[in-house]
């Protein structure tokens, strides 16, 4: 499923980028094409105007029977005003043809030594287009032409070589094709990398959801099985008195309370996640809250024969929900009591560090392996599943504590040394 999702994301990304690249190229090509076309039209009209003014000058060449070539250089000065804009006739590869009304070539005017057939072919192709201006291909080169009436009866055809200008457009297409191909390959691998990274949180959440459902089902399955078994025993002895079957009822009640606590914790977690933006915050004394929780748990600590050491810096205040923070402290202390071990010890410290108020709860015991430290705040997660019922609870306490701390913008994490101790750190500002 996630592979298909990643491939769809990758395909959509590539299509989007390809469309954007094509749109950008079309815009660039359109602008470049307009600039090239404007330059061609400008040059063509300049050449045409020059030949118009030279029509009766020394550059006029009438073809004769021996096929004499036109002079190699212009004779005399160019018409006044033609060179003011930077244009020079020697910079333009161009020639002029004149034809009568029937389309017969009557004269040519060119700086280059070309055969008569070349001019004839150019005239025929220009006449074939039926246009007064346009472009045609001749001897492998691109030529732009314009048709204008001549002084004599007939038309004047002016041709100028635009191969270089057309080459700009052709090179632009080839350059874009090469760049687009390279970019698509690079973007493919980049998109594949980020697609995998984008899918990873979704995949992780999905896996956690599956694990959560499996764990919740397991936690409910055991008490339901116990209730069913005890109910069957009672039904098998339906004529017996309630007093004689009290122990079965007691077990049923105990497991019912266990399920009620489980569902209550799950509902609380859901409410915490759905009400992050509506939490009521207030300044309260965290030092006093820690001491209150310690007094509440003092009897339990004494009963389990644990040693309690504490160092509480007085008057430390934080902003948040006092009841929720007290619940976090209660969860951490209860967790320390459960795992402190026989005749173990618990240390509680509350101090100011830089801008944060830091609470640390340390207990002796087996410790937590490093591979479990980043998962102990997951719902239902236990480092030793076989000890779940023996220790009590459902593995939701630390998940609830982490959710509350995240809601307050704080940090909750643990450090542990196997066989020695485990310390939970709570940072609040």
N, C-alpha and C positions, 0 to 999 in steps of 0.2 A: 504493500500500500504506500509506504513512504518513498519507495523507489519511484513509483508512478508519479507521486506528488512532486518529487524532486525533478523528474524529467519534464513534467508539465510546466513547472516554474522556470526551468532552464529554457524550454522551447518558447514560452511566452516572453521571456527576457530577450532572447535572440531575435524574435520577430519584432518586438518593440524597437530594439536598437537598430535593426536592419531598416525598418520603415523610417526611423529618424535620420539615419545616414542617407537613405535615398532622397528624403525630402530636402536635407541640407545640400546634397550634391545637385539636385535639380535646381535649387535656388541659386547656387554658385554658378552652375552651367548657364542658367538663363541670364544672369547678370553678365557673365563673361561673353556669352553669345551676342547680347545687345551691344556690348562695348566693341566687340570685333566687327559686328555688322555696321555700327556707326562709323568706325574707322575705315572700313572698306568703302562705304558710301561716300565718305568725305574725300578719300583719295581718288575714287572714280570720278567724282564731279570736278575735282581739281585738275585731273588729267584731261577730262573732257573740255573744261574751260580753256586750258592751255592750248589744246589742239584747235579749238574754235578760233582763238586769236592768232594761231600760226597758220591758219588755212591758206592765206595768201602769201606767207613768208617763204624763206629759203628752205624750210624743212619739207616743203611739199614735194612729193615724189610721184611721178607718173610712171607706171611700169611700161617698159617697151619690149620689143620683140627679143632682145638679147638677154633679158632677165637681169638687167643691171641692179645692183644692190643700193639701198639708200646710204647716204653719207653716214660716217661713224659718229660725227659730233654735230651738235646744233650749230648753225651759222647765225651770227648776230646775237643780240641780247634778248632774253626772254621778255614777254610782254610785261608792261609796267604793272606792279602790284602783285604779280604771281608769286614772288619769292618773299613777300613781306611776312607771311605766316609760317616760314620755315620750310615750305615745300620746295623741292628742286626736281626738275624733270629727270636728272640723271639718277636720282634715287628711286625712281619708279620703273619697274619692268612693265612697259606698256607699248601699245601700238594702236594705230588708227586705220580703219578701212572705210572706203566710201563705195557705195553701191547705188545704181540707178533705181528707178521705180520698179523695175522688173526683177531686182535682186542680183544683177550682174556686177561683179567687182570692177570698179573703175579706177581706183587708186589706193595706194597703201602709204603709210607714213610710220616708220619704225627706226629705232636706233640700232636694231640688231639685224644681222644677216640671216634672214629666214627664207625658205623656199616658197615659191608661189602657192604650192599645194597646201602649205600650212595656213596661209591667209584664206585660201578658198574654203578649207575645211572649217576654220573658225567662223567665217561668214555663214556657211550653210547651217552649222549648229545653232548659231544665234537666230537665224531666220526660222529654223525648225521650232524653237521654243515659242515663237509667236509673242514674245514679251518685249517690252522696251528696256527692261533691265533684269538682270539675273546672273546666274553662274553656270559655268559648264567646264567639263574636263577635256583637256587637249594635250596630247603627248605626255600624259602622266602628271600634268600640272593643273591646278585649279585657277580658272580665269573668271573675273567678274567683267561684265560688259554693260554698256548703256547705249541705247539707240536714240539719236537726235537728228532732226532735219539738218541737211547741209546747205551751204550757200547755193550750190548747184541743185538741179532737180534730182532728188534722191535722198538717201539717208547716210549719216555718219555713224559708224560703229567704233566705239572706243573700248579697248580691252586692257585690263591691268591684271598682273599676276598676283593672286591672293593665296598662293600655296602656303606661305609662312603663317598667315592669319588662320587659315583652316587647320594648319598643323597645331596651332595653339589649342583649338577645340579638340582635335583628335588626341593630342597628348594629355589633355585634361581628362578625357574619358579613360584612357589607359592607366593614367596615374591613379585616378579614383578607383578603378577596378583592382589594381594591385594593393593600394592602401586598404580598401574595403576588405579584401580577402585576408590580409594580414591581421587587420583589426578584428575581424570576425573570429579568427582562430584564437587570438589573444583573449577576446571577450568571452569566447566559449569556455576556456579554462578558468578565467576569473569568475564567470557566472556559475560554473560548476562548483567552484570552491565555496562561493557565498551561498549558493543554493543548499549545499550540504550543511553549512553553518546555520542557515535559516531554518532548515528542517529539524536540526538537532534538538532545539528546545521543545518543538512540537512532539517529536518522537519521545523525548524524555518524559514530558508531561503525560503522554499516552501510556507509556510503560508504568509510570507511577500510578496512574489511574487504574490500570489493570491490577497492579500489585495491591492497591488500596482496596479494590473490590474483593480480591482474593483474601486479604487479611481480615476485612470486615466480615466476610462470610464465615471464615474460620472462627473468629471470635464469637460470632453468634451461634455457630453450629454446636459448639461444646455445651453452653448452658441450655440450649434447646434440647439437646440429647439427654442431659441430666434431668431436665424437667419432665420430658416424655417418659424416661425410665421410672422416675419416682411416681408419676401419675399412673403408670401401668401397674406398679406394685400396689398402690392404693386401690385401684379398680379390681385387682385380683383378690383383695381382702375387703371387699365392699361392705361386708357385714360387721367388720371390726369397728371399734369405737374410734372417735377422733383422737382421744388421748393416746391410744395405743399406736396411732399412725402420725403422731405429732412430728417425729423426726423427719418423715418424708415431706411433710408440709414445710418444715423449717428449711430443708434443702431447696425446695421449690421456691420459697420466698427469697432465699439467699441468691439463687441464680437469677431470679426476676430482678432483684435490686442491681445485680451485676450488669444485666442487659440494659436496665434503665440508665445506669451511669454511663455505659458505652454510648447509647443513643444520645444522651444529654451532652456528652463531650463532642460528639460529631456535629450536633446541631450548633453548639457553641463555636466550633471552628468555622462552620459555614457562616454564622452571623458575623464573626470577626472579619472574614474576608469580604463580606458584603457591606460592612458599615465602617470602612476605613475613614471615609470622608466626614462622618458625622460624630466622631468621638469628641466628648467634652473634656477639655484639658483645663487643669488648674495647678497652681503651685502647691506642693505639699512636702512635708518633711520625710525624706527617705530614711534617715537615721532612725527616726521614731518608728516607721513602718517595719524596718528590719527587726528592731527590738521586740515589737509586738508579736511578730511571727515566731521569733525565738521563744518567747514565753508560752505561746500556744503549743509549740512542739516540744517543750521541755519535758513533759511527762513521758512522751513517747521515747525521747532520747534516754531518759533515766531507765525506763523499762527495758530497753535493749542494751543497757549497760555500756553506752557509748560515751566517750569523753568529748566535751564541747569546749572549744577555745574560740574566742571572738575578739575582734578589734574594730570597734565601731566609732568612726569619727563623728562627733555630734554636730547637729545643725546643718547637715547637707540636704539641700532641697533640689527637686527636679520638677519639670513641668509635664503633666500627663494625667492619667486616670489612676488615682491612688488605689482603688480596688483591684484594677487589673494588674498593677505592678506588685501589689501584695500577693496576688495569685501566682505570679511568676516566682516570687521569693519562696512561697509555700511549695511550689512544684520542685524547685531546686533543692530546698532543704529536705523535702520528703524523698527525693531521689538519692540524696546523700545518705540519709538514714537507711534506706533499703540496701544500698550496696557498700556500706562502710565495713561490713564484715564483723565477725564475732569480736567483741571488746575492742572495736576500732575507734577511730577518732574523727571528729569533724571540726574544721576551722572555717570561720566566717570573718571576712574583712570588708570594710566599707571605707573607701578613701577617695579623696579628690586628686585626680591626675589630669594636669593641664586644664582643659575646658570640660572634661567629662567627670562624672561620678561613677566609680567602678566598684562593683560588688563581686567578690570572689567567694565561692563555696567549694571547699576542698574536703574530700573524704578518702580515707584509706580503703584498701580493697584490692580486687584483682586488676583494676584498670581497664582501659579500652584500647584495643589494637588500633593502630593508625589507619588501617583500611576502613574502620567503622566510624571514625570520628566525624567525617563529613556527612554521614547518613543517620546519625542518632536523632536528628530533629525531624526525620520523616515519620509520617503517621504509621503506627503499628510496628515500627522497626525496633527490633531487639537484637543485641549482639548474641544472645543465647535464647533461642525461641523455646527451648525445653523448660526454661525457668520462668516462663511467662506467668502461669497461674500460681506458682510458688511465691513469687514476689508480689503478686497482686497487680491490679491495673491492667491496662490494655495497650500500653505503648503510645498513648496519645498525649501524655503530660508535657513532654519536651516539645512536641509539635505545637501544642497550645501556647506554651511559653514563648517559642520562637515567633509565632504569629503576633502575639501581643507586643513583643519587643520591636518587631518590624513595623508595626503600626505606630509605635512611638518614635520611630527613626533611630533606634539604638542598635546595639550589636550584642549578640549572644553566641558564644563559642566555647569550646572545651579543649583542654589539653590533658594528656594522660601519660603516665609511665606504667607500663605493664608490671603487675605484681606489687605496685607501691601505692599510687594515689591517682585520683582524677580531680581536676579543678574546672569548674564552670565560671566563666567571666561574663558579667553583665555590664555594658557601657551605656550610660544615659547622659544626656546633656541638659 
